[in-house]
C-alpha cells in the first residue's frame, strides 16, 4: 500500500477494486457498486497518508 501512496502523491491516478473496507480507507473517493450500478459515492476530505 505504501508504494501506491507514494505513486499517488507523485501525481499518478490510481483505480483500485477491493472488497476490503481497510484498503478502501486509503482512497480519496469511494464508489460502491451493486449489480454494476453505482449505489453510493463518497469523497473524503481527510484520508490516510
PDB file of N, CA, C and O in Angstrom:
ATOM      1  N   UNK A   1       0.832  -1.191   0.000  1.00  0.00           N
ATOM      2  CA  UNK A   1       0.000   0.000   0.000  1.00  0.00           C
ATOM      3  C   UNK A   1       0.876   1.253   0.000  1.00  0.00           C
ATOM      4  O   UNK A   1       0.512   2.272  -0.587  1.00  0.00           O
ATOM      5  N   UNK A   2       2.025   1.170   0.658  1.00  0.00           N
ATOM      6  CA  UNK A   2       2.897   2.335   0.740  1.00  0.00           C
ATOM      7  C   UNK A   2       3.363   2.779  -0.651  1.00  0.00           C
ATOM      8  O   UNK A   2       3.413   3.976  -0.933  1.00  0.00           O
ATOM      9  N   UNK A   3       3.700   1.830  -1.512  1.00  0.00           N
ATOM     10  CA  UNK A   3       4.126   2.162  -2.875  1.00  0.00           C
ATOM     11  C   UNK A   3       3.005   2.860  -3.637  1.00  0.00           C
ATOM     12  O   UNK A   3       3.253   3.828  -4.356  1.00  0.00           O
ATOM     13  N   UNK A   4       1.784   2.377  -3.486  1.00  0.00           N
ATOM     14  CA  UNK A   4       0.655   3.022  -4.159  1.00  0.00           C
ATOM     15  C   UNK A   4       0.460   4.448  -3.660  1.00  0.00           C
ATOM     16  O   UNK A   4       0.165   5.348  -4.447  1.00  0.00           O
ATOM     17  N   UNK A   5       0.623   4.659  -2.352  1.00  0.00           N
ATOM     18  CA  UNK A   5       0.509   6.006  -1.792  1.00  0.00           C
ATOM     19  C   UNK A   5       1.592   6.920  -2.349  1.00  0.00           C
ATOM     20  O   UNK A   5       1.317   8.073  -2.682  1.00  0.00           O
ATOM     21  N   UNK A   6       2.811   6.423  -2.454  1.00  0.00           N
ATOM     22  CA  UNK A   6       3.910   7.231  -2.975  1.00  0.00           C
ATOM     23  C   UNK A   6       3.656   7.620  -4.435  1.00  0.00           C
ATOM     24  O   UNK A   6       3.878   8.767  -4.824  1.00  0.00           O
ATOM     25  N   UNK A   7       3.196   6.669  -5.227  1.00  0.00           N
ATOM     26  CA  UNK A   7       2.888   6.956  -6.623  1.00  0.00           C
ATOM     27  C   UNK A   7       1.758   7.975  -6.734  1.00  0.00           C
ATOM     28  O   UNK A   7       1.813   8.882  -7.566  1.00  0.00           O
ATOM     29  N   UNK A   8       0.730   7.825  -5.892  1.00  0.00           N
ATOM     30  CA  UNK A   8      -0.386   8.765  -5.909  1.00  0.00           C
ATOM     31  C   UNK A   8       0.056  10.157  -5.488  1.00  0.00           C
ATOM     32  O   UNK A   8      -0.362  11.146  -6.090  1.00  0.00           O
ATOM     33  N   UNK A   9       0.890  10.247  -4.470  1.00  0.00           N
ATOM     34  CA  UNK A   9       1.400  11.547  -4.017  1.00  0.00           C
ATOM     35  C   UNK A   9       2.250  12.222  -5.079  1.00  0.00           C
ATOM     36  O   UNK A   9       2.368  13.447  -5.103  1.00  0.00           O
ATOM     37  N   UNK A  10       2.847  11.413  -5.966  1.00  0.00           N
ATOM     38  CA  UNK A  10       3.661  11.957  -7.058  1.00  0.00           C
ATOM     39  C   UNK A  10       2.798  12.380  -8.249  1.00  0.00           C
ATOM     40  O   UNK A  10       3.318  12.886  -9.243  1.00  0.00           O
ATOM     41  N   UNK A  11       1.472  12.172  -8.149  1.00  0.00           N
ATOM     42  CA  UNK A  11       0.575  12.645  -9.194  1.00  0.00           C
ATOM     43  C   UNK A  11      -0.060  11.560 -10.049  1.00  0.00           C
ATOM     44  O   UNK A  11      -0.786  11.871 -10.993  1.00  0.00           O
ATOM     45  N   UNK A  12       0.197  10.296  -9.741  1.00  0.00           N
ATOM     46  CA  UNK A  12      -0.386   9.205 -10.515  1.00  0.00           C
ATOM     47  C   UNK A  12      -1.790   8.915 -10.008  1.00  0.00           C
ATOM     48  O   UNK A  12      -1.999   8.768  -8.803  1.00  0.00           O
ATOM     49  N   UNK A  13      -2.752   8.831 -10.917  1.00  0.00           N
ATOM     50  CA  UNK A  13      -4.116   8.472 -10.555  1.00  0.00           C
ATOM     51  C   UNK A  13      -4.204   6.963 -10.403  1.00  0.00           C
ATOM     52  O   UNK A  13      -3.712   6.219 -11.250  1.00  0.00           O
ATOM     53  N   UNK A  14      -4.824   6.517  -9.331  1.00  0.00           N
ATOM     54  CA  UNK A  14      -4.971   5.091  -9.056  1.00  0.00           C
ATOM     55  C   UNK A  14      -6.445   4.717  -9.066  1.00  0.00           C
ATOM     56  O   UNK A  14      -7.296   5.466  -8.586  1.00  0.00           O
ATOM     57  N   UNK A  15      -6.729   3.556  -9.617  1.00  0.00           N
ATOM     58  CA  UNK A  15      -8.063   2.961  -9.517  1.00  0.00           C
ATOM     59  C   UNK A  15      -7.871   1.596  -8.884  1.00  0.00           C
ATOM     60  O   UNK A  15      -7.134   0.757  -9.404  1.00  0.00           O
ATOM     61  N   UNK A  16      -8.537   1.377  -7.761  1.00  0.00           N
ATOM     62  CA  UNK A  16      -8.371   0.127  -7.030  1.00  0.00           C
ATOM     63  C   UNK A  16      -9.749  -0.513  -6.853  1.00  0.00           C
ATOM     64  O   UNK A  16     -10.713   0.159  -6.486  1.00  0.00           O
ATOM     65  N   UNK A  17      -9.829  -1.795  -7.113  1.00  0.00           N
ATOM     66  CA  UNK A  17     -11.057  -2.555  -6.887  1.00  0.00           C
ATOM     67  C   UNK A  17     -10.784  -3.466  -5.703  1.00  0.00           C
ATOM     68  O   UNK A  17      -9.842  -4.259  -5.725  1.00  0.00           O
ATOM     69  N   UNK A  18     -11.611  -3.352  -4.664  1.00  0.00           N
ATOM     70  CA  UNK A  18     -11.385  -4.143  -3.459  1.00  0.00           C
ATOM     71  C   UNK A  18     -12.701  -4.418  -2.743  1.00  0.00           C
ATOM     72  O   UNK A  18     -13.675  -3.683  -2.897  1.00  0.00           O
ATOM     73  N   UNK A  19     -12.709  -5.475  -1.968  1.00  0.00           N
ATOM     74  CA  UNK A  19     -13.821  -5.771  -1.079  1.00  0.00           C
ATOM     75  C   UNK A  19     -13.421  -5.449   0.359  1.00  0.00           C
ATOM     76  O   UNK A  19     -14.207  -5.664   1.282  1.00  0.00           O
ATOM     77  N   UNK A  20     -12.224  -4.942   0.553  1.00  0.00           N
ATOM     78  CA  UNK A  20     -11.690  -4.683   1.882  1.00  0.00           C
ATOM     79  C   UNK A  20     -11.981  -3.252   2.326  1.00  0.00           C
ATOM     80  O   UNK A  20     -11.485  -2.310   1.707  1.00  0.00           O
ATOM     81  N   UNK A  21     -12.769  -3.066   3.377  1.00  0.00           N
ATOM     82  CA  UNK A  21     -13.009  -1.717   3.894  1.00  0.00           C
ATOM     83  C   UNK A  21     -11.709  -1.048   4.363  1.00  0.00           C
ATOM     84  O   UNK A  21     -11.555   0.168   4.249  1.00  0.00           O
ATOM     85  N   UNK A  22     -10.776  -1.852   4.892  1.00  0.00           N
ATOM     86  CA  UNK A  22      -9.498  -1.290   5.342  1.00  0.00           C
ATOM     87  C   UNK A  22      -8.748  -0.671   4.166  1.00  0.00           C
ATOM     88  O   UNK A  22      -8.306   0.476   4.243  1.00  0.00           O
ATOM     89  N   UNK A  23      -8.605  -1.424   3.085  1.00  0.00           N
ATOM     90  CA  UNK A  23      -7.895  -0.908   1.912  1.00  0.00           C
ATOM     91  C   UNK A  23      -8.636   0.273   1.286  1.00  0.00           C
ATOM     92  O   UNK A  23      -8.008   1.236   0.846  1.00  0.00           O
ATOM     93  N   UNK A  24      -9.951   0.203   1.245  1.00  0.00           N
ATOM     94  CA  UNK A  24     -10.743   1.309   0.699  1.00  0.00           C
ATOM     95  C   UNK A  24     -10.557   2.580   1.521  1.00  0.00           C
ATOM     96  O   UNK A  24     -10.720   3.685   1.003  1.00  0.00           O
ATOM     97  N   UNK A  25     -10.216   2.428   2.796  1.00  0.00           N
ATOM     98  CA  UNK A  25     -10.000   3.580   3.663  1.00  0.00           C
ATOM     99  C   UNK A  25      -8.841   4.463   3.229  1.00  0.00           C
ATOM    100  O   UNK A  25      -8.730   5.596   3.696  1.00  0.00           O
ATOM    101  N   UNK A  26      -7.976   3.976   2.348  1.00  0.00           N
ATOM    102  CA  UNK A  26      -6.865   4.770   1.851  1.00  0.00           C
ATOM    103  C   UNK A  26      -7.263   5.649   0.674  1.00  0.00           C
ATOM    104  O   UNK A  26      -6.499   6.521   0.260  1.00  0.00           O
ATOM    105  N   UNK A  27      -8.449   5.425   0.137  1.00  0.00           N
ATOM    106  CA  UNK A  27      -8.877   6.130  -1.074  1.00  0.00           C
ATOM    107  C   UNK A  27      -9.390   7.536  -0.778  1.00  0.00           C
ATOM    108  O   UNK A  27      -9.915   7.810   0.301  1.00  0.00           O
ATOM    109  N   UNK A  28      -9.227   8.412  -1.752  1.00  0.00           N
ATOM    110  CA  UNK A  28      -9.790   9.769  -1.672  1.00  0.00           C
ATOM    111  C   UNK A  28     -11.282   9.730  -2.002  1.00  0.00           C
ATOM    112  O   UNK A  28     -12.082  10.500  -1.470  1.00  0.00           O
ATOM    113  N   UNK A  29     -11.623   8.811  -2.895  1.00  0.00           N
ATOM    114  CA  UNK A  29     -13.008   8.698  -3.368  1.00  0.00           C
ATOM    115  C   UNK A  29     -13.385   7.218  -3.385  1.00  0.00           C
ATOM    116  O   UNK A  29     -12.626   6.382  -3.875  1.00  0.00           O
ATOM    117  N   UNK A  30     -14.558   6.903  -2.850  1.00  0.00           N
ATOM    118  CA  UNK A  30     -15.037   5.523  -2.810  1.00  0.00           C
ATOM    119  C   UNK A  30     -16.383   5.452  -3.518  1.00  0.00           C
ATOM    120  O   UNK A  30     -17.321   6.169  -3.171  1.00  0.00           O
ATOM    121  N   UNK A  31     -16.461   4.581  -4.508  1.00  0.00           N
ATOM    122  CA  UNK A  31     -17.701   4.351  -5.246  1.00  0.00           C
ATOM    123  C   UNK A  31     -18.114   2.909  -4.997  1.00  0.00           C
ATOM    124  O   UNK A  31     -17.356   1.986  -5.295  1.00  0.00           O
ATOM    125  N   UNK A  32     -19.308   2.708  -4.456  1.00  0.00           N
ATOM    126  CA  UNK A  32     -19.824   1.364  -4.203  1.00  0.00           C
ATOM    127  C   UNK A  32     -20.788   0.983  -5.321  1.00  0.00           C
ATOM    128  O   UNK A  32     -21.672   1.751  -5.701  1.00  0.00           O
ATOM    129  N   UNK A  33     -20.587  -0.235  -5.835  1.00  0.00           N
ATOM    130  CA  UNK A  33     -21.419  -0.741  -6.924  1.00  0.00           C
ATOM    131  C   UNK A  33     -22.243  -1.928  -6.444  1.00  0.00           C
ATOM    132  O   UNK A  33     -21.833  -2.661  -5.545  1.00  0.00           O
ATOM    133  N   UNK A  34     -23.400  -2.106  -7.052  1.00  0.00           N
ATOM    134  CA  UNK A  34     -24.212  -3.301  -6.842  1.00  0.00           C
ATOM    135  C   UNK A  34     -24.820  -3.667  -8.186  1.00  0.00           C
ATOM    136  O   UNK A  34     -25.516  -2.860  -8.801  1.00  0.00           O
ATOM    137  N   UNK A  35     -24.559  -4.872  -8.635  1.00  0.00           N
ATOM    138  CA  UNK A  35     -25.011  -5.334  -9.950  1.00  0.00           C
ATOM    139  C   UNK A  35     -24.600  -4.362 -11.060  1.00  0.00           C
ATOM    140  O   UNK A  35     -25.361  -4.119 -11.997  1.00  0.00           O
ATOM    141  N   UNK A  36     -23.395  -3.816 -10.944  1.00  0.00           N
ATOM    142  CA  UNK A  36     -22.849  -2.944 -11.981  1.00  0.00           C
ATOM    143  C   UNK A  36     -23.356  -1.519 -11.956  1.00  0.00           C
ATOM    144  O   UNK A  36     -23.048  -0.742 -12.860  1.00  0.00           O
ATOM    145  N   UNK A  37     -24.113  -1.162 -10.959  1.00  0.00           N
ATOM    146  CA  UNK A  37     -24.653   0.207 -10.858  1.00  0.00           C
ATOM    147  C   UNK A  37     -24.113   0.897  -9.605  1.00  0.00           C
ATOM    148  O   UNK A  37     -23.926   0.270  -8.562  1.00  0.00           O
ATOM    149  N   UNK A  38     -23.870   2.189  -9.731  1.00  0.00           N
ATOM    150  CA  UNK A  38     -23.389   2.980  -8.592  1.00  0.00           C
ATOM    151  C   UNK A  38     -24.515   3.112  -7.580  1.00  0.00           C
ATOM    152  O   UNK A  38     -25.613   3.554  -7.919  1.00  0.00           O
ATOM    153  N   UNK A  39     -24.241   2.728  -6.328  1.00  0.00           N
ATOM    154  CA  UNK A  39     -25.238   2.872  -5.266  1.00  0.00           C
ATOM    155  C   UNK A  39     -24.854   3.961  -4.273  1.00  0.00           C
ATOM    156  O   UNK A  39     -25.730   4.615  -3.708  1.00  0.00           O
ATOM    157  N   UNK A  40     -23.561   4.166  -4.051  1.00  0.00           N
ATOM    158  CA  UNK A  40     -23.102   5.278  -3.215  1.00  0.00           C
ATOM    159  C   UNK A  40     -21.766   5.789  -3.742  1.00  0.00           C
ATOM    160  O   UNK A  40     -21.017   5.064  -4.398  1.00  0.00           O
ATOM    161  N   UNK A  41     -21.491   7.036  -3.444  1.00  0.00           N
ATOM    162  CA  UNK A  41     -20.203   7.638  -3.798  1.00  0.00           C
ATOM    163  C   UNK A  41     -19.819   8.589  -2.675  1.00  0.00           C
ATOM    164  O   UNK A  41     -20.599   9.458  -2.288  1.00  0.00           O
ATOM    165  N   UNK A  42     -18.608   8.415  -2.157  1.00  0.00           N
ATOM    166  CA  UNK A  42     -18.119   9.260  -1.062  1.00  0.00           C
ATOM    167  C   UNK A  42     -16.777   9.849  -1.443  1.00  0.00           C
ATOM    168  O   UNK A  42     -15.890   9.138  -1.915  1.00  0.00           O
ATOM    169  N   UNK A  43     -16.628  11.145  -1.237  1.00  0.00           N
ATOM    170  CA  UNK A  43     -15.360  11.815  -1.444  1.00  0.00           C
ATOM    171  C   UNK A  43     -14.883  12.305  -0.090  1.00  0.00           C
ATOM    172  O   UNK A  43     -15.549  13.107   0.565  1.00  0.00           O
ATOM    173  N   UNK A  44     -13.721  11.816   0.322  1.00  0.00           N
ATOM    174  CA  UNK A  44     -13.190  12.170   1.640  1.00  0.00           C
ATOM    175  C   UNK A  44     -12.422  13.478   1.591  1.00  0.00           C
ATOM    176  O   UNK A  44     -11.702  13.756   0.632  1.00  0.00           O
ATOM    177  N   UNK A  45     -12.585  14.278   2.636  1.00  0.00           N
ATOM    178  CA  UNK A  45     -11.760  15.471   2.779  1.00  0.00           C
ATOM    179  C   UNK A  45     -10.461  15.110   3.487  1.00  0.00           C
ATOM    180  O   UNK A  45      -9.417  15.703   3.214  1.00  0.00           O
ATOM    181  N   UNK A  46     -10.522  14.143   4.393  1.00  0.00           N
ATOM    182  CA  UNK A  46      -9.342  13.672   5.125  1.00  0.00           C
ATOM    183  C   UNK A  46      -9.148  12.205   4.799  1.00  0.00           C
ATOM    184  O   UNK A  46     -10.123  11.460   4.706  1.00  0.00           O
ATOM    185  N   UNK A  47      -7.909  11.776   4.623  1.00  0.00           N
ATOM    186  CA  UNK A  47      -7.633  10.397   4.294  1.00  0.00           C
ATOM    187  C   UNK A  47      -6.279  10.002   4.841  1.00  0.00           C
ATOM    188  O   UNK A  47      -5.492  10.858   5.245  1.00  0.00           O
ATOM    189  N   UNK A  48      -6.001   8.691   4.855  1.00  0.00           N
ATOM    190  CA  UNK A  48      -4.709   8.179   5.353  1.00  0.00           C
ATOM    191  C   UNK A  48      -3.585   8.675   4.452  1.00  0.00           C
ATOM    192  O   UNK A  48      -3.740   8.746   3.233  1.00  0.00           O
ATOM    193  N   UNK A  49      -2.467   9.014   5.053  1.00  0.00           N
ATOM    194  CA  UNK A  49      -1.293   9.416   4.265  1.00  0.00           C
ATOM    195  C   UNK A  49      -0.123   8.547   4.660  1.00  0.00           C
ATOM    196  O   UNK A  49       0.973   8.707   4.124  1.00  0.00           O
TER     197      UNK A  49
END
